[in-house]
Amino acid sequence: MWIHGRKGLLIGALRVLRDHEEVAEHGWVLFGGLRPDHHKTVETAAGQGLVELADRDMRAELSAYEGRPVAWAARLTGHGRDGLAYTEASPAPNRRPDGPVDGEQVVELRRSEMDALRLYVHLGARLRKPPADGLEEKVRTTRRLGNLWILHLNEEQIESVAYAFYVRSVGGSTAEANRFGREHGVTFRPSGR
């Protein structure tokens, strides 16, 4: 994920705060837990409701726990956590579609195929044959071009897509599996068939 400029600084500071907060004994990140350059950004985030700065009473309580004065402490708010989770789950904005890397092929899917693949990926670990490594990320970050979704998949991921369409054909449409077989030459067949 690429985020530049002020938003990139903000997200970076929120990530650092989250990481320090997860190991903080009392759920608050103290002054010495962050680099000095993150403090200003964290305070800016507090002004946006993304971070809570400890008030005087909380600092006194933390001072008692720490056995030393605590002049500054911060933690993410629910809004900050949600914003960070959303940002980390989103594809990079304005990202130019890259070409396939070594071992990958271009796979173009129609809406019904993409819907079936999204459901398969969503079921993930509940399936006996879960999606291939990296397929969930590829599906989540794919871009639409006209009426098609363009994915760059390796051989294992392509086989996983074929399996997704096979599973769909068991209780629904065979159109996705048939077209994928024609277009990409890959069709899942259970052993023994």
C-alpha positions as CSV (number, residue, x, y, z in Angstrom):
1,M,0.0,0.0,0.0
2,W,1.3,3.4,-1.0
3,I,0.2,6.5,0.8
4,H,2.1,9.7,0.3
5,G,2.3,13.1,1.9
6,R,0.6,14.2,5.1
7,K,-1.9,11.3,5.0
8,G,1.1,9.0,4.8
9,L,2.6,10.6,7.9
10,L,-0.7,10.3,9.7
11,I,-1.2,6.7,8.8
12,G,2.4,5.9,9.7
13,A,2.1,7.5,13.1
14,L,-1.2,5.7,13.7
15,R,0.4,2.4,12.9
16,V,3.3,3.0,15.2
17,L,0.9,4.1,18.0
18,R,-1.2,0.9,17.4
19,D,1.9,-1.3,17.5
20,H,3.2,0.3,20.7
21,E,-0.3,0.3,22.3
22,E,-0.6,-3.5,21.7
23,V,2.4,-4.2,24.0
24,A,1.8,-1.3,26.5
25,E,1.0,-2.6,29.9
26,H,-1.9,-0.2,30.6
27,G,-3.1,0.4,27.0
28,W,-1.5,3.8,26.7
29,V,1.7,4.7,24.8
30,L,3.9,7.0,27.0
31,F,6.0,9.8,25.8
32,G,9.2,7.7,25.5
33,G,7.4,5.1,23.4
34,L,7.3,7.2,20.2
35,R,9.9,9.0,18.2
36,P,9.7,12.8,18.7
37,D,8.6,13.3,15.1
38,H,5.5,11.1,15.7
39,H,4.3,13.2,18.7
40,K,3.2,16.2,16.6
41,T,1.4,13.9,14.1
42,V,-0.3,12.0,16.9
43,E,-1.5,15.3,18.4
44,T,-2.8,16.3,15.0
45,A,-4.7,13.0,14.9
46,A,-6.1,13.7,18.3
47,G,-7.6,16.9,16.9
48,Q,-9.3,14.7,14.2
49,G,-10.8,12.3,16.8
50,L,-8.4,9.5,15.8
51,V,-6.3,9.5,19.0
52,E,-7.1,10.2,22.6
53,L,-4.5,12.1,24.6
54,A,-4.4,11.2,28.3
55,D,-6.0,14.0,30.5
56,R,-4.5,15.2,33.7
57,D,-6.3,12.5,35.8
58,M,-5.3,9.7,33.5
59,R,-1.7,10.9,33.5
60,A,-1.7,10.9,37.3
61,E,-3.0,7.4,37.3
62,L,-0.4,6.3,34.8
63,S,2.3,8.0,36.9
64,A,1.2,6.0,39.9
65,Y,1.5,2.7,37.9
66,E,4.8,3.7,36.4
67,G,6.4,5.0,39.6
68,R,7.5,8.2,37.8
69,P,5.8,11.3,36.3
70,V,4.0,10.7,33.0
71,A,3.7,14.0,31.1
72,W,2.1,12.6,27.9
73,A,0.3,9.5,26.9
74,A,-1.9,8.6,23.9
75,R,-4.0,5.7,22.5
76,L,-6.1,5.2,19.4
77,T,-9.8,5.8,19.6
78,G,-12.3,3.5,18.0
79,H,-12.4,5.9,15.0
80,G,-8.7,5.7,14.7
81,R,-8.7,1.9,14.8
82,D,-11.5,1.8,12.2
83,G,-9.8,4.3,9.9
84,L,-6.5,2.4,10.1
85,A,-8.2,-0.9,9.5
86,Y,-10.0,0.5,6.5
87,T,-6.9,2.1,5.1
88,E,-4.9,-1.0,5.4
89,A,-7.7,-3.1,3.7
90,S,-8.1,-0.7,0.8
91,P,-6.3,-0.9,-2.5
92,A,-3.9,1.9,-3.1
93,P,-5.7,4.9,-4.6
94,N,-4.9,6.0,-8.1
95,R,-2.5,3.1,-8.5
96,R,-1.7,2.3,-12.1
97,P,-2.4,-1.4,-12.8
98,D,0.9,-3.1,-12.9
99,G,1.6,-5.9,-15.4
100,P,2.0,-9.5,-14.4
101,V,5.3,-10.5,-12.8
102,D,7.2,-13.6,-13.7
103,G,5.0,-16.7,-13.4
104,E,1.7,-14.7,-13.6
105,Q,-0.9,-14.5,-16.3
106,V,-3.6,-12.0,-17.0
107,V,-7.0,-13.2,-16.0
108,E,-10.1,-11.3,-17.0
109,L,-13.3,-12.0,-15.2
110,R,-16.9,-10.9,-15.8
111,R,-19.2,-9.6,-13.0
112,S,-20.8,-13.0,-12.3
113,E,-17.4,-14.7,-12.2
114,M,-15.9,-12.0,-9.9
115,D,-18.9,-12.4,-7.6
116,A,-18.4,-16.2,-7.4
117,L,-14.7,-15.7,-6.8
118,R,-15.3,-13.2,-4.0
119,L,-17.7,-15.6,-2.3
120,Y,-15.2,-18.4,-2.6
121,V,-12.4,-16.2,-1.1
122,H,-14.8,-15.0,1.6
123,L,-15.5,-18.6,2.7
124,G,-11.7,-19.2,2.8
125,A,-10.7,-21.3,5.8
126,R,-14.2,-22.8,6.1
127,L,-13.5,-24.8,2.9
128,R,-11.7,-28.1,2.7
129,K,-9.8,-26.7,-0.3
130,P,-9.2,-23.0,0.6
131,P,-8.0,-20.4,-1.8
132,A,-4.4,-20.4,-2.9
133,D,-1.9,-18.2,-1.1
134,G,-2.2,-14.6,-2.2
135,L,-5.5,-15.0,-4.0
136,E,-7.6,-13.2,-1.4
137,E,-5.3,-10.2,-1.7
138,K,-5.5,-10.2,-5.5
139,V,-9.3,-10.4,-5.4
140,R,-9.5,-7.6,-2.8
141,T,-7.2,-5.2,-4.7
142,T,-8.3,-6.0,-8.3
143,R,-9.4,-3.2,-10.5
144,R,-12.3,-3.0,-12.9
145,L,-11.6,-2.1,-16.5
146,G,-14.9,-1.6,-18.4
147,N,-17.0,-4.7,-17.8
148,L,-14.0,-6.9,-16.7
149,W,-11.9,-7.3,-13.6
150,I,-8.3,-7.8,-14.4
151,L,-6.2,-10.0,-12.1
152,H,-2.6,-11.2,-12.5
153,L,-2.4,-14.7,-11.1
154,N,0.1,-17.5,-10.8
155,E,-0.6,-21.0,-11.8
156,E,-1.7,-22.1,-8.3
157,Q,-4.1,-19.1,-8.1
158,I,-5.6,-19.9,-11.5
159,E,-6.2,-23.4,-10.4
160,S,-7.9,-22.1,-7.3
161,V,-10.2,-19.9,-9.4
162,A,-11.1,-23.0,-11.5
163,Y,-12.0,-24.8,-8.3
164,A,-14.1,-21.8,-7.1
165,F,-16.1,-22.0,-10.3
166,Y,-16.4,-25.8,-10.0
167,V,-17.8,-25.3,-6.4
168,R,-20.2,-22.8,-7.8
169,S,-21.4,-25.2,-10.5
170,V,-22.3,-27.8,-7.9
171,G,-25.2,-25.8,-6.6
172,G,-25.6,-23.1,-9.3
173,S,-24.4,-22.0,-12.6
174,T,-21.9,-23.8,-14.8
175,A,-21.4,-20.8,-17.0
176,E,-18.4,-19.4,-15.1
177,A,-16.6,-22.7,-15.0
178,N,-17.3,-23.3,-18.7
179,R,-16.1,-19.9,-19.9
180,F,-13.0,-20.0,-17.6
181,G,-12.1,-23.4,-19.0
182,R,-12.4,-22.1,-22.6
183,E,-10.6,-18.8,-22.0
184,H,-7.8,-20.1,-19.7
185,G,-7.7,-23.9,-20.4
186,V,-8.1,-24.7,-16.8
187,T,-11.0,-26.8,-15.5
188,F,-11.2,-28.5,-12.1
189,R,-12.1,-32.1,-12.2
190,P,-12.5,-34.2,-9.0
191,S,-10.2,-37.2,-8.9
192,G,-11.8,-40.3,-10.2
193,R,-13.5,-38.4,-13.1
